[in-house]
Amino acid sequence: MRRLIILFILALSTGAYINADEVSFTASAPSAVVTGEQFRLSYTLNAEGTDIRIPELPDFEVLMGPSTSTAYSSTFINGKTSSETTVTFTYILMPKKEGTFNIGPGSIKVKGRNYTSNALVIKVLPPDKSGNSGSQGSGRGGSASSSGSVSSNDVFVRMIVSKQNVYEQEGFLVTFKLYSIDGQVVPQNFKFPEFDGFLVQEIELPQEKQWSLENYNGRNYQSVVLRQCVLYPQRSGNIRIESGRFDAIIRIRTEQKARSLFDDFFGTYQDVKKVLTTTPVTIDVKPLPAGKPASFSGAVGIYSMTSTINTTNLKTNEAVTLKLAITGSGNIKLLKNPEVVFPNDFEVYDPKVDNKISTTAAGTQGSKTIEYTAIPRYAGDFEIPPVSFSYFDIKSGTYKTITTQSYKLHVEKGVGGEGGGPIVSNFSDKERVKFLGKDIRYLKVKGFSFVPNNEIFFGSFIYLFSYILITILFIVFFIIYRKQVKENANIALVRTRKANKIALKRLKKADQLLQENKKEEFYEEILRALWGYLSDKLNMPQSELTKDNIENELTKSGINETLIHEFMDILNTCEFARYAPNQASDAMGNLFKQTVDAIDKMENTIKK
């Protein structure tokens, strides 16, 4: 009976082995090695294999191999047994010269089928000029003494910028990298620069830091990236990035006399604390050249734009949706929505924006989709003119403009006639619009009374007075209506009158974001309120909204310099604070109060 049980378990194990996962054959080696030093090239197979073949290695000397090691493992979970076999083939190589070399895929046979591995790229570094072998971590080149001192040439942090001469709004990469002779360093208490004058886009790094071998100034170091981000300068001129400060615990080998056999065998070590700082860097930011197109709103990079429309044949009170998709790389997260001009008889709603943006070491890239919704109220043939989007091309150093096609719309009379019946709109999202109409009313069958025939209303004083009253009311209504029509025809006047009302709505939303402590959304809403208020109050199109134009227009309107500087300070604070790593809640509250006060002062000053 015992033999039957053993045979049954072996059968299960064998069956699980036969039905194992797909065969995997992978190659691995260090990404960087030093000339004249040995390293291992390993091929790992999760099955039994034969006839292993490796590619030709003209740039490396094969010192040994292949040496084979096999490992077996078996698991029993929920009544099921699974087995796994791992076979590793190891070669000892030595590079013959410096450079970057490719190792092609190897091959092996498993049950008559050939399997190939992945290829590898290995960078061969020159040996240390000082004669120390950084890759082996044998010591610190004499920097560690009995006093426990560490040389600044053995452990340091660099702030590496990809460019020092850029245009305004042109992104560049900043990398903070820690260097150590043997990698036995634990960084602590990071204090990175504040990046004043820049908008910051962080790059996500692995939670577990990976050390790699790198040759710098003739020595081989173990290096690790502490932080990477893309910076976008917000003004021209020389902008200085200050020093960063980092605390580090460094383990060094001491020269103290061994107190026991184990100390003599393993060595004695000491932890040393050291403060590491980076060197400040000055960035030369060039202003964007003159000759900006009318549709330019600050986009810098390389972009493309496409447009689509859901329909060109519709009925009154039906929605038409125009989508613009802007794709490219650059300051895409800061792009303003292009202006779409719908016909006057269309009710236009706020656009819906969908961002799919990622930031890597290559920069910020992705797409921004803007969805514009409008509803025609009258039948007829209309046209949506082309939409223009301009950007500054960094490579060519010129402005480029992309223009979409125009769309001709045919609107037919819908249910309820032109102008429609009662319209119920969901103003919370400005998307769904419902039409409700009733042409039959319920008959009243209760609650009425008859008038005696001797009480005749026709021809009485009340009857005549009602006609006179209706005539007077009609004349008053007609005069008021004509006055409103005349005022509404003056678009500039309407925008100016409604500027404060629209700004207060946005500030109310900003106050809600302040209470929810949504910092980035709060600063964006404050900016939208200020830009929209100034555009309406000064009767300026959004394409001309720049700080210089606003400052000149406010001066022409007789605004005092103190109030002008107050508005400029609010705009600068919002633009910088949206991407600042830390902003206190009280600072946000003070900014909100300052914005409300500035708009109130402006309303009392400008009388239009």
C-alpha positions as CSV (number, residue, x, y, z in Angstrom):
1,M,0.0,0.0,0.0
2,R,2.8,2.4,0.9
3,R,4.5,1.7,-2.5
4,L,1.2,2.5,-4.3
5,I,1.0,5.9,-2.5
6,I,4.6,6.7,-3.4
7,L,4.1,5.8,-7.0
8,F,0.9,7.9,-7.1
9,I,2.7,11.0,-5.8
10,L,5.6,10.5,-8.3
11,A,3.0,10.2,-11.1
12,L,1.4,13.5,-10.0
13,S,4.8,15.2,-9.8
14,T,5.8,13.9,-13.3
15,G,2.5,15.0,-14.7
16,A,2.9,18.4,-13.3
17,Y,6.4,18.7,-14.7
18,I,5.2,17.7,-18.2
19,N,2.5,20.3,-18.1
20,A,4.8,23.0,-16.8
21,D,4.6,26.5,-18.0
22,E,6.2,27.6,-21.3
23,V,9.9,27.2,-21.6
24,S,11.9,30.3,-20.6
25,F,15.6,30.8,-21.7
26,T,17.1,34.1,-20.5
27,A,20.6,35.6,-20.5
28,S,21.9,38.0,-17.8
29,A,25.2,39.9,-17.3
30,P,26.2,43.2,-15.7
31,S,25.2,46.3,-17.7
32,A,28.7,47.8,-17.1
33,V,32.1,46.2,-16.4
34,V,35.7,47.4,-16.2
35,T,38.4,46.6,-18.7
36,G,40.7,43.8,-17.5
37,E,38.2,42.5,-14.9
38,Q,36.2,39.3,-15.0
39,F,32.5,39.0,-15.0
40,R,29.8,36.3,-15.4
41,L,27.5,35.7,-18.4
42,S,24.7,33.4,-17.3
43,Y,21.9,31.6,-19.2
44,T,19.0,30.3,-17.2
45,L,16.6,27.6,-18.4
46,N,13.4,26.4,-16.6
47,A,13.7,22.9,-18.0
48,E,16.2,20.2,-19.0
49,G,18.1,21.2,-22.1
50,T,20.9,20.1,-24.3
51,D,23.3,21.5,-27.0
52,I,23.6,25.0,-25.6
53,R,25.2,27.4,-28.1
54,I,26.4,31.0,-27.4
55,P,27.1,33.7,-30.0
56,E,30.6,34.6,-31.0
57,L,32.3,36.9,-28.6
58,P,35.2,38.7,-30.5
59,D,35.4,41.5,-28.0
60,F,35.6,39.2,-24.9
61,E,37.9,36.5,-23.8
62,V,36.1,33.4,-22.5
63,L,38.1,32.3,-19.5
64,M,35.8,29.4,-18.4
65,G,32.5,27.8,-19.2
66,P,30.0,26.6,-19.4
67,S,29.7,25.5,-15.8
68,T,26.2,24.0,-15.1
69,S,24.2,24.1,-12.0
70,T,20.7,22.6,-11.5
71,A,18.1,23.3,-8.9
72,Y,14.8,21.4,-8.3
73,S,11.8,22.7,-6.4
74,S,8.4,21.1,-5.7
75,T,5.2,22.6,-4.2
76,F,2.0,21.0,-3.0
77,I,-0.9,23.5,-2.9
78,N,-4.6,22.6,-2.6
79,G,-4.0,19.0,-3.5
80,K,-2.0,19.9,-6.6
81,T,1.7,19.2,-6.9
82,S,3.9,21.3,-9.2
83,S,7.6,20.9,-9.9
84,E,10.2,23.2,-11.4
85,T,13.6,22.7,-12.7
86,T,16.1,25.5,-13.1
87,V,19.3,25.0,-15.0
88,T,22.0,27.7,-15.1
89,F,24.9,27.8,-17.6
90,T,27.7,30.2,-16.5
91,Y,30.6,31.6,-18.5
92,I,33.5,33.7,-17.1
93,L,34.4,36.5,-19.5
94,M,37.0,39.3,-19.6
95,P,36.6,42.3,-21.9
96,K,39.5,43.0,-24.3
97,K,38.8,46.8,-24.9
98,E,36.6,49.7,-23.9
99,G,33.4,50.5,-25.6
100,T,29.7,49.4,-25.8
101,F,29.2,45.9,-27.2
102,N,26.3,43.7,-28.1
103,I,26.0,40.0,-27.1
104,G,23.6,38.2,-29.4
105,P,21.1,35.6,-28.2
106,G,22.1,32.1,-27.3
107,S,20.2,28.9,-28.2
108,I,19.4,25.6,-26.6
109,K,17.4,22.4,-27.4
110,V,14.5,21.3,-25.2
111,K,12.8,18.1,-26.2
112,G,13.9,18.5,-29.8
113,R,12.8,22.2,-30.1
114,N,15.2,25.1,-30.3
115,Y,14.8,28.1,-27.9
116,T,16.7,31.4,-28.1
117,S,17.5,33.9,-25.3
118,N,17.4,37.6,-25.2
119,A,20.4,39.8,-26.4
120,L,22.5,41.9,-24.1
121,V,24.3,45.2,-24.2
122,I,27.4,45.6,-22.1
123,K,29.3,48.8,-21.6
124,V,33.1,48.3,-20.9
125,L,34.6,51.2,-18.9
126,P,38.3,52.1,-18.7
127,P,40.1,51.2,-15.5
128,D,40.6,53.8,-12.7
129,K,43.3,56.3,-13.5
130,S,44.2,56.3,-9.8
131,G,44.7,52.6,-10.0
132,N,41.7,51.8,-7.7
133,S,39.2,49.2,-8.8
134,G,35.8,50.9,-8.2
135,S,33.8,47.9,-9.4
136,Q,35.2,45.5,-6.9
137,G,34.6,47.8,-3.9
138,S,37.9,46.7,-2.4
139,G,38.5,50.0,-0.6
140,R,38.1,53.7,-0.8
141,G,41.4,54.6,-2.3
142,G,43.0,55.7,1.0
143,S,40.1,58.0,1.8
144,A,39.1,56.1,4.9
145,S,41.5,56.5,7.7
146,S,41.6,55.6,11.4
147,S,39.9,58.9,12.1
148,G,36.9,57.9,10.0
149,S,37.2,60.6,7.3
150,V,35.8,60.3,3.8
151,S,37.1,62.1,0.8
152,S,34.7,64.3,-1.2
153,N,36.1,62.5,-4.3
154,D,34.9,59.2,-3.1
155,V,31.3,60.1,-2.2
156,F,29.4,63.0,-3.7
157,V,26.1,64.1,-5.3
158,R,25.9,65.8,-8.7
159,M,23.1,67.9,-10.1
160,I,23.1,67.2,-13.9
161,V,21.2,69.4,-16.3
162,S,20.6,68.4,-19.9
163,K,20.7,72.0,-21.1
164,Q,21.9,75.3,-19.8
165,N,20.7,77.4,-22.7
166,V,17.0,77.1,-23.4
167,Y,14.0,79.1,-24.5
168,E,11.3,80.3,-22.2
169,Q,8.8,77.3,-21.6
170,E,11.3,74.9,-23.1
171,G,11.7,71.8,-20.9
172,F,15.0,70.3,-19.8
173,L,16.0,67.4,-17.7
174,V,17.5,67.7,-14.2
175,T,19.0,64.6,-12.5
176,F,20.4,64.3,-9.0
177,K,22.8,61.4,-8.9
178,L,24.8,59.9,-5.9
179,Y,28.3,58.6,-6.6
180,S,30.2,56.2,-4.3
181,I,33.4,54.2,-4.8
182,D,31.8,51.0,-3.4
183,G,28.1,51.8,-3.0
184,Q,28.0,51.4,0.7
185,V,26.1,54.7,1.3
186,V,22.7,55.3,2.7
187,P,21.4,58.8,1.7
188,Q,19.0,60.6,4.1
189,N,17.2,63.9,4.6
190,F,17.0,65.0,1.0
191,K,16.7,68.8,0.6
192,F,16.4,69.6,-3.1
193,P,16.4,73.1,-4.5
194,E,13.1,75.1,-4.7
195,F,13.4,75.6,-8.5
196,D,12.2,79.2,-8.3
197,G,11.2,80.5,-11.7
198,F,10.4,77.0,-13.1
199,L,7.4,74.8,-13.4
200,V,8.3,71.2,-12.3
201,Q,7.2,67.9,-13.8
202,E,8.4,64.9,-11.7
203,I,9.6,61.7,-13.2
204,E,8.5,58.5,-11.4
205,L,11.5,56.4,-10.3
206,P,11.5,52.8,-8.9
207,Q,10.9,52.5,-5.2
208,E,14.0,50.4,-4.9
209,K,17.0,52.3,-6.0
210,Q,19.3,50.4,-8.4
211,W,23.1,51.1,-8.3
212,S,25.1,50.9,-11.6
213,L,28.7,51.2,-12.5
214,E,29.7,54.5,-14.1
215,N,33.0,56.1,-15.1
216,Y,33.3,59.7,-14.1
217,N,36.5,61.9,-14.2
218,G,38.6,58.8,-14.8
219,R,37.3,56.8,-11.9
220,N,34.7,54.1,-11.7
221,Y,31.9,54.7,-9.3
222,Q,28.7,53.0,-8.2
223,S,26.0,55.5,-9.0
224,V,22.2,55.8,-8.2
225,V,19.6,58.3,-9.4
226,L,17.9,60.1,-6.4
227,R,15.5,62.3,-8.3
228,Q,14.7,63.3,-11.9
229,C,12.4,66.1,-13.1
230,V,11.7,68.2,-16.1
231,L,11.8,72.0,-15.6
232,Y,10.0,74.6,-17.7
233,P,11.4,78.2,-17.2
234,Q,8.6,80.8,-16.8
235,R,10.6,83.9,-17.5
236,S,13.6,84.9,-19.6
237,G,17.1,85.8,-18.3
238,N,19.6,84.0,-16.0
239,I,17.8,81.8,-13.5
240,R,19.9,80.2,-10.8
241,I,19.2,76.7,-9.4
242,E,20.5,76.7,-5.9
243,S,22.4,73.9,-4.1
244,G,20.8,70.8,-2.8
245,R,21.8,69.3,0.6
246,F,21.8,65.6,1.5
247,D,22.9,63.7,4.6
248,A,24.6,60.4,4.0
249,I,25.7,57.5,6.2
250,I,28.9,55.9,4.8
251,R,30.3,52.6,5.9
252,I,34.0,52.5,5.7
253,R,36.6,49.9,6.7
254,T,38.8,51.0,9.6
255,E,42.4,50.3,10.3
256,Q,41.9,49.3,14.0
257,K,43.5,46.3,15.3
258,A,41.4,43.2,15.2
259,R,40.1,42.1,18.7
260,S,39.1,38.6,17.7
261,L,39.5,36.0,14.9
262,F,36.2,37.0,13.4
263,D,37.2,40.7,13.3
264,D,40.4,39.7,11.5
265,F,38.4,37.5,9.0
266,F,35.5,39.8,8.2
267,G,37.2,43.2,8.9
268,T,36.0,46.0,11.1
269,Y,33.8,48.8,9.8
270,Q,32.6,52.2,11.0
271,D,29.6,54.3,10.0
272,V,30.5,57.9,9.1
273,K,28.0,60.7,8.7
274,K,28.7,63.2,5.9
275,V,26.8,66.2,4.4
276,L,26.8,66.2,0.6
277,T,25.9,69.3,-1.4
278,T,25.4,70.0,-5.1
279,T,27.0,72.8,-7.1
280,P,24.5,75.6,-8.1
281,V,23.7,75.9,-11.8
282,T,22.7,79.0,-13.8
283,I,20.3,78.5,-16.7
284,D,20.4,81.0,-19.6
285,V,16.7,81.4,-20.6
286,K,16.2,83.1,-24.0
287,P,12.9,84.9,-24.6
288,L,10.6,83.7,-27.4
289,P,11.3,85.6,-30.6
290,A,9.0,88.3,-32.0
291,G,6.4,87.7,-34.6
292,K,4.0,85.5,-32.5
293,P,0.9,84.3,-34.5
294,A,-2.5,85.4,-33.3
295,S,-3.4,81.9,-32.2
296,F,-0.2,81.4,-30.2
297,S,-0.9,81.0,-26.4
298,G,2.5,79.8,-25.1
299,A,2.8,76.3,-26.5
300,V,6.5,75.3,-26.9
301,G,7.6,71.9,-28.3
302,I,6.5,69.8,-31.3
303,Y,2.7,69.2,-31.8
304,S,0.1,68.0,-34.2
305,M,-3.7,68.6,-34.1
306,T,-6.7,66.8,-35.5
307,S,-10.4,67.6,-35.4
308,T,-13.6,65.5,-35.6
309,I,-17.3,66.3,-35.5
310,N,-20.1,63.9,-34.5
311,T,-22.5,65.1,-37.2
312,T,-23.1,67.8,-39.8
313,N,-26.8,67.2,-40.2
314,L,-29.0,67.8,-37.1
315,K,-32.2,69.4,-35.8
316,T,-32.7,72.3,-33.5
317,N,-32.1,71.6,-29.9
318,E,-29.8,68.7,-30.7
319,A,-26.2,68.8,-29.6
320,V,-23.2,69.0,-32.0
321,T,-19.8,68.0,-30.6
322,L,-16.5,69.1,-32.0
323,K,-13.3,67.3,-30.7
324,L,-9.8,68.7,-31.0
325,A,-6.9,66.3,-30.3
326,I,-3.5,67.9,-29.7
327,T,-0.6,65.4,-29.5
328,G,3.1,66.0,-29.1
329,S,5.9,66.7,-26.6
330,G,6.7,69.9,-24.7
331,N,4.8,71.9,-22.2
332,I,1.6,70.1,-23.2
333,K,0.2,70.2,-19.7
334,L,0.1,74.0,-19.8
335,L,-1.6,74.4,-23.2
336,K,-4.6,76.6,-23.3
337,N,-7.7,75.4,-25.2
338,P,-7.9,76.7,-28.8
339,E,-10.8,79.0,-29.5
340,V,-13.7,77.5,-31.5
341,V,-16.1,80.1,-33.0
342,F,-19.6,78.7,-33.2
343,P,-22.5,80.6,-35.0
344,N,-24.3,83.2,-33.1
345,D,-27.6,81.2,-32.9
346,F,-25.8,78.3,-31.0
347,E,-25.8,77.9,-27.3
348,V,-22.2,77.0,-26.4
349,Y,-21.1,75.1,-23.3
350,D,-17.8,74.8,-21.4
351,P,-15.4,72.4,-23.1
352,K,-14.5,69.1,-21.6
353,V,-10.8,68.3,-21.4
354,D,-9.2,64.8,-21.3
355,N,-5.4,64.7,-20.6
356,K,-3.3,61.6,-21.2
357,I,0.2,62.9,-20.4
358,S,3.4,61.2,-19.1
359,T,6.8,62.6,-18.1
360,T,10.0,60.6,-18.7
361,A,13.6,61.4,-19.0
362,A,12.9,62.2,-22.7
363,G,10.5,65.0,-21.6
364,T,6.7,65.5,-21.2
365,Q,4.6,64.0,-24.0
366,G,1.1,62.8,-24.6
367,S,-2.3,64.1,-25.8
368,K,-4.9,66.6,-24.9
369,T,-8.4,66.1,-26.2
370,I,-10.9,69.0,-25.9
371,E,-14.6,68.4,-26.5
372,Y,-16.7,71.4,-27.4
373,T,-20.5,71.1,-27.2
374,A,-23.0,73.5,-28.8
375,I,-26.8,73.4,-29.4
376,P,-28.5,75.2,-32.4
377,R,-31.7,77.0,-31.5
378,Y,-32.8,77.9,-35.1
379,A,-32.9,76.0,-38.4
380,G,-30.7,76.9,-41.3
381,D,-27.2,76.4,-42.8
382,F,-24.2,77.3,-40.7
383,E,-20.5,77.0,-40.7
384,I,-17.9,76.4,-38.0
385,P,-14.7,78.2,-39.3
386,P,-11.3,76.5,-39.1
387,V,-9.5,76.3,-35.7
388,S,-5.9,77.5,-35.5
389,F,-3.3,76.4,-33.1
390,S,0.2,77.8,-33.0
391,Y,3.4,76.7,-31.2
392,F,7.1,77.5,-31.1
393,D,9.2,74.7,-32.6
394,I,12.3,74.3,-30.6
395,K,14.3,72.4,-33.3
396,S,13.7,75.0,-36.1
397,G,13.4,78.0,-33.8
398,T,10.3,79.2,-35.6
399,Y,6.6,79.5,-35.0
400,K,4.3,77.0,-36.7
401,T,0.5,77.1,-37.1
402,I,-1.8,74.1,-37.5
403,T,-5.3,74.8,-39.0
404,T,-8.2,72.3,-39.0
405,Q,-10.8,72.1,-41.7
406,S,-14.1,74.0,-41.5
407,Y,-17.4,72.3,-41.0
408,K,-20.7,73.2,-42.7
409,L,-23.8,72.3,-40.6
410,H,-27.4,71.8,-41.9
411,V,-29.9,72.3,-39.1
412,E,-33.5,71.3,-39.7
413,K,-36.5,72.4,-37.7
414,G,-37.0,70.1,-34.7
415,V,-39.9,69.1,-32.6
416,G,-41.5,72.1,-31.0
417,G,-40.5,74.5,-33.7
418,E,-37.7,77.0,-33.8
419,G,-36.7,78.1,-30.4
420,G,-38.3,74.9,-29.2
421,G,-40.4,74.3,-26.1
422,P,-39.2,74.5,-22.6
423,I,-35.5,73.4,-22.4
424,V,-34.2,71.7,-19.3
425,S,-30.4,71.7,-19.2
426,N,-28.1,69.9,-16.8
427,F,-25.8,72.9,-16.0
428,S,-23.7,70.8,-13.6
429,D,-21.7,69.2,-16.4
430,K,-23.0,71.1,-19.5
431,E,-23.4,67.9,-21.4
432,R,-26.8,66.3,-21.4
433,V,-29.7,68.4,-22.6
434,K,-33.3,67.3,-22.5
435,F,-36.4,68.6,-24.4
436,L,-39.7,68.5,-22.7
437,G,-43.0,69.6,-24.4
438,K,-46.7,69.2,-23.6
439,D,-49.4,70.1,-26.1
440,I,-52.4,68.8,-24.1
441,R,-53.4,70.2,-20.7
442,Y,-55.7,68.5,-18.2
443,L,-59.3,69.7,-18.1
444,K,-60.3,71.4,-14.9
445,V,-63.5,69.7,-13.6
446,K,-63.7,71.0,-10.0
447,G,-63.3,74.2,-8.1
448,F,-65.1,76.6,-10.5
449,S,-68.1,79.0,-10.0
450,F,-70.7,80.8,-12.2
451,V,-71.2,84.5,-12.4
452,P,-74.8,85.9,-12.2
453,N,-76.1,87.3,-15.5
454,N,-76.9,90.7,-14.1
455,E,-73.2,91.3,-13.3
456,I,-71.9,92.0,-16.8
457,F,-68.1,92.6,-17.0
458,F,-68.0,93.6,-20.7
459,G,-68.1,97.4,-21.0
460,S,-67.6,98.1,-17.3
461,F,-65.0,100.5,-15.9
462,I,-62.8,97.6,-14.8
463,Y,-62.9,96.2,-18.3
464,L,-61.8,99.5,-19.9
465,F,-59.1,100.1,-17.2
466,S,-57.6,96.7,-17.8
467,Y,-57.1,97.5,-21.5
468,I,-55.5,100.8,-20.6
469,L,-53.2,99.1,-18.1
470,I,-52.3,96.4,-20.6
471,T,-51.4,99.0,-23.2
472,I,-49.2,100.9,-20.7
473,L,-47.4,97.8,-19.6
474,F,-46.9,96.8,-23.3
475,I,-45.3,100.1,-24.1
476,V,-43.0,100.0,-21.0
477,F,-42.0,96.4,-21.8
478,F,-41.3,97.3,-25.5
479,I,-39.0,100.2,-24.4
480,I,-37.1,98.0,-22.0
481,Y,-36.8,95.2,-24.5
482,R,-35.5,97.6,-27.2
483,K,-33.0,98.9,-24.7
484,Q,-31.8,95.5,-23.8
485,V,-31.5,94.4,-27.4
486,K,-29.4,97.5,-28.1
487,E,-27.1,96.8,-25.1
488,N,-26.8,93.1,-25.9
489,A,-25.7,94.0,-29.5
490,N,-22.7,95.7,-27.9
491,I,-20.7,92.6,-27.1
492,A,-17.9,94.5,-25.5
493,L,-20.3,96.2,-23.1
494,V,-22.0,92.9,-22.2
495,R,-18.6,91.2,-21.5
496,T,-17.6,94.1,-19.3
497,R,-20.8,94.1,-17.3
498,K,-20.7,90.4,-16.7
499,A,-17.0,90.1,-16.0
500,N,-17.4,90.5,-12.2
501,K,-20.3,88.0,-12.1
502,I,-18.4,85.3,-14.0
503,A,-15.3,85.8,-11.9
504,L,-17.3,85.4,-8.7
505,K,-18.6,82.1,-9.9
506,R,-15.1,80.8,-10.5
507,L,-13.9,82.2,-7.2
508,K,-16.8,80.3,-5.5
509,K,-15.5,77.1,-7.0
510,A,-11.9,78.0,-6.0
511,D,-13.2,78.5,-2.4
512,Q,-14.6,75.0,-2.5
513,L,-11.3,73.6,-3.8
514,L,-9.6,75.5,-1.0
515,Q,-11.8,73.8,1.6
516,E,-11.0,70.4,0.1
517,N,-7.2,71.2,0.1
518,K,-6.9,70.5,-3.6
519,K,-3.9,72.6,-4.2
520,E,-3.2,72.3,-8.0
521,E,-6.9,72.6,-8.9
522,F,-7.3,75.6,-6.6
523,Y,-4.4,77.5,-8.3
524,E,-5.7,76.6,-11.7
525,E,-9.2,77.9,-10.9
526,I,-7.8,81.2,-9.5
527,L,-5.8,81.6,-12.7
528,R,-8.9,80.9,-14.9
529,A,-10.9,83.4,-12.9
530,L,-8.3,86.2,-13.2
531,W,-7.5,85.5,-17.0
532,G,-11.3,85.4,-17.8
533,Y,-12.0,88.5,-15.7
534,L,-9.3,90.6,-17.3
535,S,-10.2,89.3,-20.8
536,D,-13.9,90.4,-20.3
537,K,-13.2,93.6,-18.4
538,L,-10.5,94.9,-20.8
539,N,-12.4,93.4,-23.9
540,M,-9.3,91.5,-25.0
541,P,-9.3,88.2,-26.9
542,Q,-7.7,85.3,-25.1
543,S,-5.0,85.0,-27.8
544,E,-3.7,88.4,-26.8
545,L,-3.7,87.7,-23.0
546,T,-0.1,88.2,-21.9
547,K,1.2,89.8,-18.8
548,D,2.8,92.7,-20.8
549,N,-0.4,93.4,-22.8
550,I,-2.5,93.3,-19.6
551,E,-0.2,95.6,-17.8
552,N,-0.2,98.1,-20.7
553,E,-4.0,98.0,-21.0
554,L,-4.5,98.5,-17.3
555,T,-2.2,101.5,-17.4
556,K,-4.3,103.0,-20.3
557,S,-7.5,102.4,-18.2
558,G,-6.1,104.6,-15.4
559,I,-5.4,101.9,-12.9
560,N,-2.8,102.8,-10.3
561,E,0.5,101.0,-10.3
562,T,-0.2,99.4,-6.8
563,L,-3.3,97.6,-8.1
564,I,-1.5,96.5,-11.3
565,H,1.4,95.0,-9.3
566,E,-1.1,93.3,-7.1
567,F,-2.7,91.6,-10.1
568,M,0.7,90.6,-11.6
569,D,1.8,89.2,-8.2
570,I,-1.3,87.0,-8.0
571,L,-0.8,85.7,-11.5
572,N,2.9,84.9,-10.8
573,T,2.1,83.2,-7.5
574,C,-0.5,81.0,-9.1
575,E,1.7,80.0,-12.0
576,F,4.6,79.1,-9.7
577,A,2.5,77.5,-6.9
578,R,0.6,75.0,-9.1
579,Y,3.7,72.8,-9.4
580,A,5.5,73.7,-6.2
581,P,6.1,70.6,-4.1
582,N,4.7,72.2,-0.8
583,Q,2.2,75.0,-0.3
584,A,0.7,75.8,3.1
585,S,-3.1,76.0,3.4
586,D,-2.8,79.5,5.1
587,A,-0.9,80.7,2.0
588,M,-3.7,79.5,-0.2
589,G,-6.3,81.3,2.0
590,N,-4.4,84.5,1.9
591,L,-4.1,84.3,-1.9
592,F,-7.9,83.8,-2.2
593,K,-8.6,86.9,-0.1
594,Q,-6.1,88.9,-2.0
595,T,-7.8,87.9,-5.3
596,V,-11.2,88.9,-4.1
597,D,-9.9,92.2,-2.8
598,A,-8.1,92.9,-6.1
599,I,-11.2,92.3,-8.2
600,D,-13.3,94.5,-5.9
601,K,-10.8,97.3,-6.2
602,M,-10.8,96.9,-10.0
603,E,-14.7,97.1,-10.1
604,N,-14.6,100.3,-8.1
605,T,-11.9,101.8,-10.4
606,I,-13.0,100.8,-14.0
607,K,-16.4,102.2,-14.9
608,K,-17.4,100.9,-18.3
